[in-house]
Amino acid sequence: MTIDLQTLKCGECGSSVLQRTGLNEYTCKHCGSVTLVEDNVSDRLERVLDQVKNEAGRQLAAEAALRQKLMLRKISIGVIVVLGVVLVGRAVEVFLASRHVSDASDASGAPRSMVAAVVDRTIPTDGVKLGEPRQVLVGSGSSAQPKLLVVARNDTGKALSRASIRAVYYDGDNRLDERSETLPIGVLQPGESAPALIDMPSGKNVTRQELRVQKLSEPYNAVQGPRMTLARARLVQQGERVRLVGRVMNDRKDATVLGGIEVLVTLYDDAGQVIGFGHGYGQANELAPGARTSVDVSIARFGRAAAIAAWDYRIGYSTVEASGGRAPVLSTDRVVRTAGGPESFNPDLRLGTDDLLADDSERFDDKQLELLPLVDGRNNIQQRLFLGELVNRSTDAVVLAPGGVISRYSGSKAHGTTNITGLAYLYPGERFPIFLEPEDMERFTSTRIEWKPMRRAALPGPRKPMEVKVTGTRAETGSVLLNFSQRFTYKSVEVTGSVKNPGTGIVGKVRLWVSLRDRNGQLTGFKLVDNLPAIAPGESVPFQVNVEQNGRDFATVSTLYQTE
């Protein structure tokens, strides 16, 4: 390599990137050429290289400072943007709140007042008055749980959102535990009272308690509106179980959608003391104008020695905005009180909500159901039993979920019951077989039937049409050994046949009752076939069942089926 003595650059490639590698020896970092120079040239070249290195250092420092400056600028801009968004959002919130206050209106079009705003909504707790607490047992038998019953009254003059009470328990001066409980209603209106059941320490001796109302606040974004009431409200009691059923309807004339429907029910004795309450929700989450839903509220009862002398209920609800938000509705005089006790039904009846709430036009007249005279028979160990049949005597109505309780009597004394269950519907003229097996048949003299409320359906009804054919019967004799000492013989019939689906849709479940009848048409035995598979359109499945003969010799076979 040669060095241009005027420019002090590599003579081979023209690069100025030179590195000293020895005494008066330099190497080009670009092309790798090596050259030797005189002393004076070496001195000049060293000075130039130092200047180049220093200049490069200054350039690197300047570039680093510039990058740091740009980074700080970006961070500052980001902070300013975030603060701006927060301030704008706050301003929009204040604007919308003030707009709601001025523009809110109730269903009648009158101006409504906004209860909440972007301010501190806390309320002094001394405005909630607590009644004298009572220790009660909730539940029955060994599962009963000790609770502290407290009734709170809202004397603050303002609606309260989710008010709660804290109890601190003591054994003398020893602090045992503390528990809290929220009142069982979303909004407690001014002047209203509501009970609360607070858990107590299990297995500890509680001699006293201190009660304190927790921090109070008004409901956010609440609006004024009309009170809601239950249609066909019924308080029903079956043994120790008490429940309130009813219907709720959105009868607004505008397009307002309602949601969050909750019901609080309270029971009272003849002295006005609370002896039970329950809280529940509507089955539908939202109600469009004109729509309705049902409520079925189970009520926890205590103080069972006292009869129910009166009861009341109140409904809380919200309006549903287009955005999906909800605003609780404040209603005056929403507590509906009724004097008197519940309707009592046999504890063994299975009472569905729809059955209890059916309109008069939807009800089936139980006088159209008949229990045929009982047929005396024997089981396979020669114990006495009776066979019965439930018949639908209506000519144009299907009874839905028929059911009842048959009470057996010896004179005026009851001797057990038999439930009529398991049937989804019964068509006109059809017969549903029933076994009655009292413990003491010799003292069995009469029966009485208590029917459940039942609904009706017009023909053709809910059942999918099926074709059931009996293709063969074979009488058989069997035996059973009782207690390894006594053998009994009995008669049975093997029945074979098929079930065909003539429709266009799959039938997922078929239940089939196969009944034996004597030559007079009386029932002499029956059995349920409950293991048939799903049946596709146009297909059929076979069945085979062995039916014990409990009465006289069979002559014919009949069937009854239902589809699900």
Backbone torsions as a table, in degrees:
resi	resn	phi	psi	omega
1	MET	NA	142.5	171.3
2	THR	-113.2	152.4	179.5
3	ILE	-113.1	130.2	174.3
4	ASP	-68.3	113.6	-174.4
5	LEU	-70.1	-16.7	178.9
6	GLN	-83.3	-44.9	-175.7
7	THR	-99.6	-14.0	-176.8
8	LEU	57.7	44.5	176.4
9	LYS	-119.2	164.4	179.4
10	CYS	-62.8	128.9	179.8
11	GLY	-75.7	-14.0	-178.5
12	GLU	-85.3	-46.9	-175.0
13	CYS	-120.0	-10.6	179.4
14	GLY	83.4	7.0	-180.0
15	SER	-76.0	145.9	176.9
16	SER	-100.7	6.6	-179.5
17	VAL	-88.9	87.5	-177.9
18	LEU	-113.0	146.6	-179.3
19	GLN	-131.6	132.1	178.1
20	ARG	-76.9	124.3	-178.4
21	THR	-117.8	0.2	179.2
22	GLY	-175.4	-176.1	179.2
23	LEU	-64.0	116.0	-178.6
24	ASN	54.8	22.9	179.7
25	GLU	-114.1	132.9	-176.7
26	TYR	-131.5	146.6	179.1
27	THR	-123.8	135.8	176.7
28	CYS	-81.6	122.1	179.4
29	LYS	-71.7	-15.5	-177.9
30	HIS	-83.9	-52.3	-176.7
31	CYS	-109.9	-8.4	176.5
32	GLY	81.8	6.4	179.8
33	SER	-70.2	148.5	-178.2
34	VAL	-120.7	140.5	178.3
35	THR	-145.3	157.8	174.2
36	LEU	-111.5	141.4	-177.8
37	VAL	-128.1	165.7	176.6
38	GLU	-74.8	166.3	-176.3
39	ASP	-59.9	-47.0	-176.8
40	ASN	-64.6	-37.9	177.2
41	VAL	-66.7	-38.8	179.3
42	SER	-61.9	-41.4	179.3
43	ASP	-62.8	-46.1	179.4
44	ARG	-60.7	-43.0	-177.4
45	LEU	-64.2	-37.3	178.5
46	GLU	-64.2	-42.4	179.2
47	ARG	-62.8	-41.9	179.3
48	VAL	-64.1	-44.9	-180.0
49	LEU	-61.7	-39.7	176.6
50	ASP	-60.8	-41.7	179.8
51	GLN	-64.0	-42.7	179.5
52	VAL	-62.2	-43.9	-179.6
53	LYS	-63.4	-43.4	179.3
54	ASN	-63.5	-40.1	-179.5
55	GLU	-65.5	-39.8	177.9
56	ALA	-62.9	-38.6	178.1
57	GLY	-63.5	-42.8	178.9
58	ARG	-64.2	-38.5	179.3
59	GLN	-64.2	-43.6	178.0
60	LEU	-61.3	-42.2	179.2
61	ALA	-63.5	-40.3	-179.8
62	ALA	-66.0	-41.2	-179.8
63	GLU	-65.5	-40.1	178.1
64	ALA	-63.8	-41.5	178.5
65	ALA	-62.9	-39.1	-179.9
66	LEU	-65.8	-43.0	179.0
67	ARG	-62.3	-40.7	178.5
68	GLN	-64.0	-38.7	179.2
69	LYS	-64.5	-41.9	178.8
70	LEU	-65.3	-38.9	179.2
71	MET	-63.7	-44.6	178.0
72	LEU	-62.2	-35.5	180.0
73	ARG	-65.7	-43.0	178.9
74	LYS	-63.3	-41.9	179.4
75	ILE	-62.5	-42.6	179.5
76	SER	-61.7	-42.2	179.6
77	ILE	-63.9	-41.0	179.2
78	GLY	-62.3	-43.2	178.4
79	VAL	-61.7	-42.5	-179.7
80	ILE	-63.5	-41.3	-179.7
81	VAL	-63.7	-45.0	179.8
82	VAL	-61.1	-46.3	178.4
83	LEU	-61.2	-36.6	179.3
84	GLY	-66.0	-41.9	178.8
85	VAL	-63.0	-44.0	179.6
86	VAL	-60.5	-46.3	-179.1
87	LEU	-64.7	-39.9	179.1
88	VAL	-65.7	-43.3	178.5
89	GLY	-61.0	-41.0	178.6
90	ARG	-63.6	-41.7	179.4
91	ALA	-64.4	-40.2	178.6
92	VAL	-64.9	-39.7	178.6
93	GLU	-61.0	-46.2	178.9
94	VAL	-62.7	-40.5	-179.4
95	PHE	-64.3	-44.6	-179.6
96	LEU	-66.5	-38.6	178.6
97	ALA	-61.9	-45.1	179.8
98	SER	-66.8	-32.6	178.8
99	ARG	-69.0	-41.1	176.6
100	HIS	-61.0	-40.0	-178.1
101	VAL	-61.4	-39.8	-175.1
102	SER	-84.5	-28.2	-171.8
103	ASP	-104.5	-12.8	-175.2
104	ALA	-62.7	141.5	179.4
105	SER	-145.7	154.6	-179.7
106	ASP	-89.5	-173.3	-174.3
107	ALA	-63.7	-27.5	-178.6
108	SER	-83.4	-4.4	179.1
109	GLY	94.4	-6.0	179.3
110	ALA	-74.7	152.6	-179.8
111	PRO	-60.1	141.8	177.8
112	ARG	-114.4	156.6	-176.8
113	SER	-102.9	141.7	176.7
114	MET	-89.7	124.4	-175.8
115	VAL	-83.1	-28.4	-176.1
116	ALA	-116.2	147.4	175.4
117	ALA	-143.9	179.5	-178.5
118	VAL	-81.1	65.7	178.7
119	VAL	-142.5	173.2	176.0
120	ASP	-67.9	120.8	-174.3
121	ARG	-105.0	15.1	-179.4
122	THR	-70.5	151.9	-176.2
123	ILE	-131.3	141.2	178.1
124	PRO	-56.4	133.9	-174.7
125	THR	-75.0	-17.7	-178.6
126	ASP	-71.3	-5.2	176.4
127	GLY	-78.4	-10.5	176.1
128	VAL	-99.6	117.9	-178.1
129	LYS	-96.4	130.2	-179.7
130	LEU	-103.4	133.0	177.3
131	GLY	-76.9	175.9	179.7
132	GLU	-65.5	122.8	-178.2
133	PRO	-71.0	151.2	178.4
134	ARG	-132.9	137.7	173.4
135	GLN	-85.7	127.5	-177.0
136	VAL	-133.6	162.3	174.0
137	LEU	-107.9	126.5	179.9
138	VAL	-112.1	125.6	-175.6
139	GLY	112.7	-172.7	-177.4
140	SER	-133.9	151.7	175.2
141	GLY	60.8	-140.7	-177.2
142	SER	-72.4	-14.2	-179.6
143	SER	-89.5	-0.1	-179.7
144	ALA	-63.9	136.9	-177.6
145	GLN	-114.1	136.1	176.6
146	PRO	-74.2	135.0	178.6
147	LYS	-136.4	158.9	174.5
148	LEU	-106.6	117.1	179.9
149	LEU	-90.9	124.4	179.0
150	VAL	-132.5	134.9	175.9
151	VAL	-108.9	125.1	-178.6
152	ALA	-108.7	137.2	178.0
153	ARG	-117.9	134.5	-178.9
154	ASN	-89.7	101.7	176.2
155	ASP	-110.1	21.1	-179.1
156	THR	-78.7	-17.8	-175.4
157	GLY	83.0	1.6	-179.8
158	LYS	-131.1	154.7	174.8
159	ALA	-70.4	141.9	-177.6
160	LEU	-115.3	137.5	179.9
161	SER	-102.3	120.0	174.2
162	ARG	48.4	52.8	178.9
163	ALA	-66.9	144.0	-178.3
164	SER	-136.5	159.5	-177.0
165	ILE	-126.9	137.3	176.9
166	ARG	-112.2	135.0	178.8
167	ALA	-117.3	131.2	175.4
168	VAL	-110.8	122.6	-173.5
169	TYR	-100.7	144.6	-178.0
170	TYR	-134.2	148.6	165.1
171	ASP	-112.6	96.3	-170.5
172	GLY	67.8	-121.3	177.1
173	ASP	-95.9	-1.9	-178.3
174	ASN	-87.2	122.8	177.9
175	ARG	-75.3	125.4	-176.6
176	LEU	-95.7	-53.2	-173.8
177	ASP	-169.2	170.7	173.3
178	GLU	-140.3	143.3	-179.9
179	ARG	-137.6	158.8	177.2
180	SER	-135.3	157.5	-179.2
181	GLU	-149.0	137.4	177.1
182	THR	-88.9	141.5	177.5
183	LEU	-59.7	142.4	-172.1
184	PRO	-81.0	43.8	175.0
185	ILE	-154.9	137.7	-174.5
186	GLY	-61.5	-42.8	-178.7
187	VAL	-127.2	127.1	175.1
188	LEU	-103.0	114.8	-175.8
189	GLN	-75.5	158.1	176.7
190	PRO	-57.2	133.3	179.9
191	GLY	86.0	-11.1	-179.3
192	GLU	-83.9	154.0	172.9
193	SER	-119.1	152.5	178.1
194	ALA	-148.6	140.4	178.8
195	PRO	-87.7	158.6	174.8
196	ALA	-142.7	141.2	175.4
197	LEU	-109.0	113.8	-177.5
198	ILE	-101.6	131.7	178.1
199	ASP	-58.8	146.7	176.1
200	MET	-114.3	155.0	178.2
201	PRO	-60.8	131.6	-177.3
202	SER	-80.1	133.4	174.5
203	GLY	71.1	18.0	-179.7
204	LYS	-120.1	151.9	-179.0
205	ASN	-86.7	104.3	-179.9
206	VAL	-95.8	116.8	179.6
207	THR	-100.0	-23.8	178.2
208	ARG	-160.5	167.3	177.9
209	GLN	-146.6	152.9	173.7
210	GLU	-114.2	130.9	-176.8
211	LEU	-109.1	141.1	179.0
212	ARG	-142.0	130.6	175.7
213	VAL	-77.8	130.4	179.9
214	GLN	-75.2	172.7	-178.5
215	LYS	-51.8	133.3	-176.6
216	LEU	-107.3	150.4	174.5
217	SER	-153.6	157.9	176.1
218	GLU	-79.9	155.1	176.9
219	PRO	-67.4	139.7	-178.7
220	TYR	-78.3	136.0	172.3
221	ASN	62.3	28.6	-178.3
222	ALA	-74.9	154.1	-179.9
223	VAL	-132.8	158.0	175.3
224	GLN	-82.2	146.7	179.2
225	GLY	-166.5	170.8	-179.3
226	PRO	-73.1	155.4	176.6
227	ARG	-75.5	153.9	175.9
228	MET	-107.0	145.9	178.0
229	THR	-130.1	162.6	179.2
230	LEU	-89.5	136.4	169.7
231	ALA	-91.7	138.9	-180.0
232	ARG	56.6	42.1	178.9
233	ALA	-65.8	130.1	-179.4
234	ARG	-136.3	124.2	172.2
235	LEU	-94.2	117.4	-170.9
236	VAL	-119.2	136.3	178.1
237	GLN	-124.8	130.8	173.4
238	GLN	-129.8	101.5	-174.2
239	GLY	65.0	-122.8	179.0
240	GLU	-90.5	-8.0	-178.7
241	ARG	-85.1	129.3	177.7
242	VAL	-126.0	137.4	179.3
243	ARG	-147.3	153.2	175.6
244	LEU	-113.7	128.8	175.9
245	VAL	-121.6	151.6	179.2
246	GLY	-176.4	174.7	178.5
247	ARG	-116.2	143.9	176.0
248	VAL	-120.0	136.0	-178.3
249	MET	-129.5	140.5	172.9
250	ASN	-87.6	96.5	-178.2
251	ASP	-99.6	22.7	176.3
252	ARG	-61.8	145.2	179.2
253	LYS	-88.7	-14.7	178.5
254	ASP	-97.1	-163.9	-176.1
255	ALA	-95.1	19.0	-176.5
256	THR	-68.3	129.3	175.0
257	VAL	-96.4	135.7	-178.5
258	LEU	-108.6	148.7	178.8
259	GLY	-153.4	179.6	178.8
260	GLY	59.9	38.8	-175.8
261	ILE	-76.5	121.4	179.4
262	GLU	-130.5	149.8	-176.4
263	VAL	-130.0	132.1	173.6
264	LEU	-114.6	124.5	180.0
265	VAL	-115.5	136.4	-179.2
266	THR	-130.5	135.9	178.5
267	LEU	-106.8	147.5	-179.0
268	TYR	-133.2	149.8	171.2
269	ASP	-89.4	-174.5	-176.2
270	ASP	-71.4	-11.8	175.4
271	ALA	-92.7	-0.6	179.5
272	GLY	87.0	4.6	178.7
273	GLN	-80.5	146.7	177.4
274	VAL	-71.6	127.3	178.9
275	ILE	-124.0	10.0	176.9
276	GLY	169.0	153.5	172.7
277	PHE	-159.2	162.3	179.2
278	GLY	-150.5	155.4	-178.4
279	HIS	-133.5	135.6	-179.8
280	GLY	-153.7	177.9	-175.6
281	TYR	-126.4	159.2	173.4
282	GLY	-66.6	148.3	-178.6
283	GLN	-66.5	-31.5	178.1
284	ALA	-90.5	140.1	-179.9
285	ASN	-73.5	-36.2	179.5
286	GLU	-137.5	151.8	179.6
287	LEU	-125.2	116.4	173.5
288	ALA	-76.2	161.9	178.5
289	PRO	-54.0	130.0	-179.7
290	GLY	88.2	-11.7	-179.2
291	ALA	-84.1	160.2	178.9
292	ARG	-139.4	159.5	176.6
293	THR	-144.9	170.6	-178.9
294	SER	-114.1	157.6	174.5
295	VAL	-126.9	145.1	178.2
296	ASP	-141.0	101.5	-171.5
297	VAL	-107.4	119.1	172.9
298	SER	-82.0	139.9	-172.4
299	ILE	-115.6	124.4	174.4
300	ALA	-77.8	125.0	-175.2
301	ARG	-116.6	145.7	175.2
302	PHE	-141.6	168.4	-174.5
303	GLY	64.3	52.9	-172.9
304	ARG	-67.2	-15.1	178.5
305	ALA	-68.9	-21.7	-177.3
306	ALA	-94.8	135.8	177.2
307	ALA	-78.4	155.0	177.5
308	ILE	-77.2	116.9	-178.8
309	ALA	-102.9	-24.4	-179.8
310	ALA	-159.1	162.6	178.0
311	TRP	-155.4	156.4	176.1
312	ASP	-142.6	165.7	176.3
313	TYR	-146.2	158.9	173.4
314	ARG	-142.5	150.8	-178.1
315	ILE	-118.0	127.2	171.3
316	GLY	-106.0	144.2	179.9
317	TYR	-156.4	171.8	-179.0
318	SER	-133.0	158.3	169.6
319	THR	-92.8	143.9	-178.7
320	VAL	-104.3	118.5	-179.1
321	GLU	-82.5	164.9	-178.4
322	ALA	-60.4	-30.4	-179.6
323	SER	-76.7	-8.0	-177.0
324	GLY	98.8	-12.0	177.7
325	GLY	-70.4	159.5	-178.1
326	ARG	-127.2	141.6	178.2
327	ALA	-121.3	117.3	178.9
328	PRO	-62.5	142.1	-177.4
329	VAL	-100.0	130.1	177.4
330	LEU	-98.2	124.2	-177.8
331	SER	-126.7	140.3	177.5
332	THR	-89.5	149.4	176.5
333	ASP	51.6	46.0	-176.7
334	ARG	-87.1	-9.9	-180.0
335	VAL	-77.4	122.0	179.7
336	VAL	-105.9	116.6	-174.4
337	ARG	-108.9	141.2	179.6
338	THR	-130.2	130.6	175.1
339	ALA	-88.8	138.5	-179.6
340	GLY	118.0	169.7	-176.2
341	GLY	-96.2	-173.4	-178.3
342	PRO	-84.1	168.9	169.2
343	GLU	-80.5	132.5	-177.2
344	SER	-102.6	135.2	177.1
345	PHE	-130.3	159.4	177.5
346	ASN	-59.4	133.1	-178.3
347	PRO	-61.1	-21.9	-177.2
348	ASP	-84.4	-9.0	179.9
349	LEU	-75.6	139.8	175.6
350	ARG	-95.5	98.9	-174.7
351	LEU	-98.5	111.3	176.7
352	GLY	-83.7	155.4	179.5
353	THR	-60.0	-44.6	-178.5
354	ASP	-64.1	-36.4	178.5
355	ASP	-63.4	-42.6	-177.3
356	LEU	-71.4	-29.4	-174.2
357	LEU	-100.1	4.6	-178.1
358	ALA	-60.4	137.8	174.6
359	ASP	-67.6	164.0	-179.5
360	ASP	-57.5	-37.8	-179.3
361	SER	-70.7	-17.9	-178.6
362	GLU	-95.0	-7.5	-173.9
363	ARG	-84.0	145.4	173.7
364	PHE	-95.0	133.9	-179.7
365	ASP	-76.0	113.9	-176.7
366	ASP	-66.4	-11.9	175.6
367	LYS	-68.9	-15.3	177.5
368	GLN	-84.4	-3.0	175.4
369	LEU	-100.6	136.8	-178.1
370	GLU	-132.8	134.5	171.6
371	LEU	-95.7	113.2	-177.7
372	LEU	-64.4	157.9	178.0
373	PRO	-52.9	137.9	-176.4
374	LEU	-70.4	144.7	179.9
375	VAL	-105.8	125.1	-179.8
376	ASP	-72.8	135.0	-179.2
377	GLY	-152.6	-175.4	-180.0
378	ARG	-135.9	146.8	175.2
379	ASN	-88.6	-169.8	-172.6
380	ASN	-75.0	-7.1	172.5
381	ILE	-116.3	25.5	172.3
382	GLN	64.6	25.1	171.1
383	GLN	-84.3	146.8	-175.1
384	ARG	-75.8	141.4	174.3
385	LEU	-148.4	172.7	177.3
386	PHE	-129.2	145.1	174.6
387	LEU	-111.5	137.3	178.4
388	GLY	-132.6	167.2	178.6
389	GLU	-138.6	134.2	175.9
390	LEU	-97.0	127.0	-174.6
391	VAL	-120.6	135.6	173.3
392	ASN	-90.3	109.2	-177.6
393	ARG	-88.3	-2.2	177.3
394	SER	-67.6	152.0	179.5
395	THR	-101.7	-13.3	-173.4
396	ASP	-139.7	7.9	-175.7
397	ALA	-132.4	139.9	173.1
398	VAL	-93.3	131.2	176.2
399	VAL	-89.4	129.6	-177.8
400	LEU	-95.9	133.4	179.1
401	ALA	45.5	56.9	178.9
402	PRO	-63.4	143.3	-179.2
403	GLY	-167.2	156.8	179.1
404	GLY	-174.8	179.8	177.9
405	VAL	-124.9	123.2	177.1
406	ILE	-94.6	115.7	177.8
407	SER	-95.6	134.1	-179.0
408	ARG	-103.1	140.0	-175.9
409	TYR	-130.4	149.2	166.3
410	SER	-116.7	98.9	-169.7
411	GLY	69.6	-118.8	178.7
412	SER	-102.8	1.8	-177.1
413	LYS	-98.1	130.5	-179.5
414	ALA	-74.5	142.3	179.5
415	HIS	-134.6	58.1	174.2
416	GLY	95.7	169.8	-178.4
417	THR	-136.0	160.6	173.4
418	THR	-132.1	128.5	-179.2
419	ASN	-89.2	138.7	171.9
420	ILE	-98.1	102.9	-176.6
421	THR	-141.6	175.0	171.6
422	GLY	93.3	-1.7	-177.4
423	LEU	-111.6	130.8	-179.8
424	ALA	-81.6	-30.4	-179.7
425	TYR	-163.8	164.5	177.0
426	LEU	-142.4	121.6	-176.5
427	TYR	-83.7	160.6	-180.0
428	PRO	-54.2	131.0	177.1
429	GLY	83.4	-10.8	-177.6
430	GLU	-79.3	155.5	-178.2
431	ARG	-121.3	130.3	178.8
432	PHE	-108.9	119.9	-174.6
433	PRO	-78.9	147.8	-176.7
434	ILE	-139.8	140.3	171.0
435	PHE	-98.5	136.9	168.9
436	LEU	-120.1	121.1	-177.9
437	GLU	-128.1	72.9	178.3
438	PRO	-63.9	154.8	179.7
439	GLU	-71.5	-34.7	-176.5
440	ASP	-126.9	89.3	-174.0
441	MET	-70.6	-27.3	-177.0
442	GLU	-66.1	-24.8	-178.1
443	ARG	-101.3	10.8	-177.5
444	PHE	-87.3	115.1	-173.8
445	THR	-120.4	-28.9	-176.6
446	SER	-155.9	168.6	178.8
447	THR	-133.3	156.9	173.1
448	ARG	-141.0	137.6	-176.1
449	ILE	-111.2	130.6	171.8
450	GLU	-110.0	112.0	-177.0
451	TRP	-85.5	148.5	171.2
452	LYS	-82.6	159.1	171.7
453	PRO	-62.0	132.0	-175.8
454	MET	-128.5	152.4	178.2
455	ARG	-104.9	163.6	-179.3
456	ARG	-121.3	159.9	174.5
457	ALA	-139.5	141.8	178.4
458	ALA	-75.2	154.5	175.4
459	LEU	-66.1	143.3	15.8
460	PRO	-84.8	-1.1	175.8
461	GLY	77.4	-176.9	-172.6
462	PRO	-85.5	-11.1	-172.8
463	ARG	-77.1	136.9	175.4
464	LYS	-81.8	136.7	-177.2
465	PRO	-67.5	133.7	176.7
466	MET	-133.0	156.4	177.1
467	GLU	-110.6	111.2	-179.6
468	VAL	-106.1	125.5	179.2
469	LYS	-125.0	135.1	171.8
470	VAL	-97.3	118.2	-174.7
471	THR	-102.7	-13.4	180.0
472	GLY	-169.6	151.2	174.7
473	THR	-136.4	148.0	177.3
474	ARG	-145.5	119.3	179.1
475	ALA	-74.7	138.6	-178.4
476	GLU	-137.0	166.4	175.6
477	THR	-129.5	133.2	178.8
478	GLY	-128.5	175.2	179.3
479	SER	-143.9	156.9	178.8
480	VAL	-140.6	139.2	-179.4
481	LEU	-99.8	124.0	-178.2
482	LEU	-103.6	123.0	176.3
483	ASN	56.7	30.4	177.2
484	PHE	59.6	17.3	-174.8
485	SER	-135.4	-27.1	-173.9
486	GLN	-128.9	126.4	-178.3
487	ARG	-107.1	135.2	178.4
488	PHE	-119.7	143.7	174.6
489	THR	-107.4	150.9	179.4
490	TYR	-147.4	163.2	179.4
491	LYS	-104.7	147.9	175.5
492	SER	-147.7	169.0	-179.8
493	VAL	-132.6	127.6	173.7
494	GLU	-89.4	119.3	-177.4
495	VAL	-111.7	129.2	175.6
496	THR	-120.4	153.4	-179.6
497	GLY	-177.7	-162.5	-178.7
498	SER	-148.2	155.9	176.0
499	VAL	-125.0	122.8	-177.2
500	LYS	-114.1	143.2	176.8
501	ASN	-102.1	102.6	-179.2
502	PRO	-85.9	-1.2	-175.3
503	GLY	-83.7	-166.7	-177.6
504	THR	-110.0	-2.0	-179.9
505	GLY	-121.2	157.3	178.8
506	ILE	-71.7	135.6	174.5
507	VAL	-101.7	114.1	-172.3
508	GLY	-76.1	-31.7	-174.6
509	LYS	-148.1	129.9	175.1
510	VAL	-125.0	129.5	173.3
511	ARG	-111.6	132.9	-172.0
512	LEU	-129.5	124.7	173.5
513	TRP	-102.1	123.6	179.0
514	VAL	-107.1	119.9	-175.8
515	SER	-116.2	140.5	173.5
516	LEU	-97.8	140.7	179.0
517	ARG	-132.0	145.7	176.4
518	ASP	-81.3	-175.2	-175.3
519	ARG	-70.4	-12.6	175.2
520	ASN	-94.3	1.5	178.8
521	GLY	86.7	2.6	-179.7
522	GLN	-79.5	148.5	179.7
523	LEU	-68.2	134.6	179.5
524	THR	-129.8	3.8	176.5
525	GLY	162.2	154.7	177.5
526	PHE	-159.3	163.6	177.2
527	LYS	-154.7	145.3	178.9
528	LEU	-92.5	130.1	172.5
529	VAL	-101.3	111.2	-171.5
530	ASP	-121.6	17.4	-175.3
531	ASN	-120.3	21.5	179.7
532	LEU	-73.5	141.5	179.8
533	PRO	-79.7	174.0	174.2
534	ALA	-63.3	147.1	-175.5
535	ILE	-122.5	122.9	179.0
536	ALA	-79.0	161.3	179.5
537	PRO	-57.0	133.2	178.0
538	GLY	81.4	-7.7	-177.9
539	GLU	-98.3	161.9	176.7
540	SER	-135.2	154.0	177.9
541	VAL	-126.3	144.1	179.1
542	PRO	-84.5	160.0	172.1
543	PHE	-138.9	152.9	176.4
544	GLN	-146.1	126.7	-175.6
545	VAL	-143.2	142.2	177.2
546	ASN	-102.7	116.3	-175.0
547	VAL	-107.5	122.8	176.5
548	GLU	-69.6	140.6	177.9
549	GLN	-96.3	111.2	-175.6
550	ASN	-97.5	-16.8	-179.0
551	GLY	-120.9	-140.8	-179.1
552	ARG	-70.8	168.3	-177.1
553	ASP	-58.4	140.7	-177.4
554	PHE	-77.4	154.6	175.4
555	ALA	-127.6	-32.5	-179.0
556	THR	-138.3	167.9	177.9
557	VAL	-126.1	135.1	175.2
558	SER	-125.6	159.0	-178.6
559	THR	-132.7	154.1	173.8
560	LEU	-138.4	133.8	-178.6
561	TYR	-134.6	159.9	170.9
562	GLN	-141.5	151.1	-179.2
563	THR	-114.9	151.5	179.1
564	GLU	-129.4	NA	NA
